[in-house]
Amino acid sequence: MNKEMMTDMILNDLMLETAKELQSLEDEDAVTRDAARMQRNPTLENMYQRLEQMEVWLFHPFLVS
């Protein structure tokens, strides 16, 4: 009986750790998606960065690989 209880406790701990890790991965994916969406939004900072990128590409093409 004692071995069964220990086995159950170990399996429960393993399942809990696995569930936490999966939740963490899902949270990271959500953050990545939110960051990508925010980067695509036409904010002034994003437009300024894109203009700078175009300037480098147009006037300094040797810097762009």
C-alpha positions in Angstrom: 0.0 0.0 0.0 2.8 2.4 0.8 4.4 1.8 -2.6 1.2 2.7 -4.3 0.8 5.9 -2.4 4.4 6.9 -3.2 3.8 6.1 -6.9 0.7 8.2 -6.9 2.4 11.1 -5.2 5.3 11.0 -7.7 2.9 10.8 -10.7 0.8 13.6 -9.3 3.9 15.8 -8.9 5.1 14.9 -12.4 1.7 15.8 -13.9 1.6 19.1 -11.9 5.1 20.1 -13.1 4.1 19.2 -16.7 1.0 21.2 -16.5 2.9 24.2 -15.2 5.5 24.0 -17.9 2.8 23.8 -20.6 1.1 26.8 -19.1 4.4 28.7 -19.1 4.9 27.8 -22.8 1.4 29.0 -23.7 2.0 32.2 -21.8 5.3 32.8 -23.7 3.5 32.2 -27.0 0.8 34.7 -26.1 3.4 37.3 -25.2 5.2 36.7 -28.5 2.0 37.1 -30.4 1.1 40.3 -28.5 4.5 41.7 -29.1 4.3 41.0 -32.9 0.8 42.5 -33.1 2.0 45.6 -31.2 5.0 45.9 -33.6 2.7 45.9 -36.6 0.5 48.6 -35.2 1.1 52.0 -36.9 2.4 53.9 -33.9 4.6 56.9 -34.3 7.6 55.0 -33.0 7.1 52.1 -35.4 6.7 54.5 -38.4 9.9 56.4 -37.3 11.8 53.1 -37.1 10.6 52.0 -40.5 11.6 55.4 -42.0 15.0 55.0 -40.6 15.2 51.5 -42.1 14.2 52.8 -45.5 16.8 55.6 -45.2 19.6 53.2 -44.5 18.4 51.0 -47.4 18.2 53.9 -49.8 21.3 55.9 -48.9 23.5 53.2 -47.5 22.7 50.0 -49.4 26.2 48.5 -48.7 25.2 48.4 -44.9 22.2 46.2 -45.6 23.1 42.5 -46.0 
